[in-house]
């Protein structure tokens, strides 16, 4: 698909913030992969490497009172939303200093303070939650937009159609953000969807929708700003299809037999980090020294997160029944 020309660069401080956000996500995820091989992080691990422009470009457009619902590939969104890297890493270690006391792990990052409502492990599971949050905002008269992130695989689920229908029917303040990375686990969009233009699925419900170059952080920011402004002004639900690509396998367990190395290499030519860095260099906003300074800042933040997690504590056994809704008794 051909996209419109990339938007103009913002001012230097905003451009630097976008680049830093993407670098932080990339280096954090790379460190997570390393820690996973060392068995410091256990369970499932889904990395966001390659998709950084979506989170970095879209989330800063939201206001603090807005709500965010994400999938299990959510570390990037959590970082940009403002969940501290320290508590995210501690959560992934399973330490009680984590943002969910170590009970959620990699796939269930949650932080009430930043209104980051998941991390949801079930494909399309966040869509009904987002509709509920948006409905609550409407009923309570609150100025809240709910941004819901999900993958292309979710579009094939029944919850997707239920959520689109109710959001449109009730005219809810929700922004649906589809991160179309072309593969639902190992199943290509082209062999799973009769209609591969996923934005058209939303328009069938009367929802304004359009596709966005998800490898261009500036295009992501511009599209999200336009959509959020409309939703907040009472324009009802909107849908953005961010066409992006993950450079790593679906998860750390994925043998990645469904795509070629040549395909991955071709997509890496559109890596969003060097694309933005190159434009900033051309505009005189970035030089080698500036890039090294950014890398150093990010490295320090990631190192601090790892140290925090390593020094964290395990939840005592006697605490394991906390937050359980009910206790069962033996029935004779």
Secondary structure by P-SEA (a helix, b strand, c coil): cccccccccccaaaaaaaaaaaaaaaaaaaaaaaaaaacccccbbbbcccaaaaaacccccccccbbbbbccccaaaaaaacccaaaaaaaaaccccccccccccccbbbbccccccccccccccaaaaaaaaaaaaaaaccbbbbbbbbcccccccaaaaaaaaaaaaaccbbbbbbbcccccccccccccccccaaaaaaaaacccccccccccaaaaaaaaaaaaaaaaacccbbbbbcccccccccccccccccccaaaaaaaacccaaaaaaaaaaaaccccaaaaaaaaaaaaaaaaaaaaaaaaccccccccccccccccccccc
